[in-house]
Amino acid sequence: MSQLLAQKMIRLAAILFAILSLAGCMDNDCANERSTEVVSPDGTKKVVLFSRNCGATTGFNTQGTVLERTEALPDSAGSAFIIDQGTAKVTWTDNTKILVNLESNARVLKKELSDHGVTIEYQTK
């Protein structure tokens, strides 16, 4: 009975290892391609717009992340918004608020109302 249990545990461990390895490979194949950086009026924060390319199956996308001015863009998906099939333009309305203008054909995949202490307002043109 204990030998059967040990075999099942080994099989389960192998399956978990394979799943975690594949998940790690998929994320490592992605790269951010920065397009625009818009600095806040007081110079303390910035919004970085970029496209995240994860290989041949990735379509055109625009992503945005709010960061401290000196902070580097992390190698991850946008923390403020993610859209595809369209573009976005960002403007600061004051030191703590941004306006994101989206094209009418943009498909919104992620749309946060705040990011890193900055309020985000969206408008479709």
N, C-alpha and C positions, 0 to 999 in steps of 0.2 A: 504494500500500500504506500509506503513512504517513497519507494522508487518511482511510482507513477506520479505522485505529487511533485517530486523533484523534476521529472521530465516536463511536466506541465509548466512549472515555474521557469525552467530554462527556455521553453518555447515562448512563453509570455515575455520574458526579458528580451529575447531576440526580436520579437515583433515590435516591442516598444523602442528598442535601439534603432531598428530600420525606419520607423515612423519619425523619430526625432532626427535622424540623419537626413532624411529627405526634406523635412521642414527646414533644417538649417541650410541645406543646399539651395533651396528655392530662394530664401531671403538673401543669400550671399551673391546670387546672380543678378541682383538689382543694383542700379546706380542712379543717383540723382544728377540731373543736368540742369544747373542753375540758369535761369533766364533773366530775372529782374530782382533787384533789391531796393526797397523803399524805406528810407530812414525816417523815424518819427521827428516831429518839429523840434523837440528838445534834444535830439541826438542820442537818446538812451536805448532805444529799441529799433528793430527793423522787421519788416516783413519780407521774407524771401519767397519768390515764386519760382517754381521749378517743375520739371517733368521727371517722372520716375520711370526708368526704362528697366523692364525685367525680362528682356529677350524678345524674340520674334512675335510672340503672341500678345505683347503689350501694345495697346492702341495709344493714340495721342492723348495726353492728359496734362492738366495743369493742377498743381498742388501748392498750398501755401502754409507757411509756418511762421509764427511770431517768435522772435529771439531777442536776447539782449544784443546790443550793437556789436560787442566784441565776441559773441558766441558764434562758433562755426556751425554750418548746416549739418545736422546729423544724417547718417546714412539710413534714413527710415522714411516712412510715408508722411505726408503733410499732417500736421497736428491741428491746423485751423480749418482747412477745406480741401476737398478733392473733387475735381470735375473732369469729365471727358466730353468729347464732341463739342467743344467750344473753348473760349478763352475767358480770362478774368483780368480786370484792371483794379489795382488797389490804390487808394488814397487815404492819407491820414486826415481825419477831421479835427482832431486835437491830439494831445500827447497820450491819451488812453483809449482812443477809438479809431477804428478804420472802417472804411466803406469799400465793399467788394462789389464791383459792377460786373455782372455776368452776362454773356451773350444769351439771347433768347433760346438758342438751340442747345445750350449747355446742359448736360445731364449731371445732376449733383449726386455724388456718391457719399460725401461727408460735408457737413455744414455745422460747425461749432459756433456758439454765440459768444464765446470768449476763448482766448488763448494767451497764456503767460501774462495774465492781468490786463489784457487789452480786450475791450468790447468790440464785437464784430457785427456790422450791419450789412445786409445783402440787398442788392437791387438788380433787377433784370432789365436789360435794355432791349 
